[in-house]
């Protein structure tokens, strides 16, 4: 299932974007996210996001029990269209582009003072690219997304039909080598 983003680039203007190297031993992982995206900008999320059914998440303190129908639970997520994340090398050549095969809208957690999830916000979500090595689909290191240096550019499709333009939402510089040490040494810096 792939949900539909029915908004425009203007709806995302000024929203926080962030990139994190969340890699650790045995688990290369880069996360690129837009936070505080209004939930009403998405349709077709179905049961996978709790809109028409139980969703994939769990109510806080009820592990193993689905969230109430029509609500977003911690852990709810569904693939979404119109967003892309492209990695280019130091010469500007494309390394790889990720789209609806990797981007999801994800429940935006409500955290307490200790950083523990206490629930999921019902009005806003994250748009999240979580790029990681997963078995045979070695997304971080094959092809190598950071062969010394690269640039990651997040975009949203801004046109329709034959006039399909793209608006840049965020851009980051990556340095290091994501094919060694489980990508732990890669540094991600926002491009102003």
KASUL-V504784 format. One record per helix or strand. SS is the DSSP state (H for helix, E for strand). FROM is the first residue (numbers start at 1). LEN is the number of residues. If there is no record, write none. Layout:
ss = (SS;SS)
from = (FROM;FROM)
len = (LEN;LEN)
This chain:
ss = (E;H;E;E;E;E;H;E;H;E;E;E;E;E;E;E;E;E;E;E;E;E;E;E;H;E)
from = (2;9;17;24;27;29;39;42;46;58;66;74;77;83;94;103;117;137;141;144;147;160;163;166;181;187)
len = (4;4;5;1;1;10;3;2;4;1;1;1;4;7;5;9;18;2;1;1;11;1;1;12;3;4)
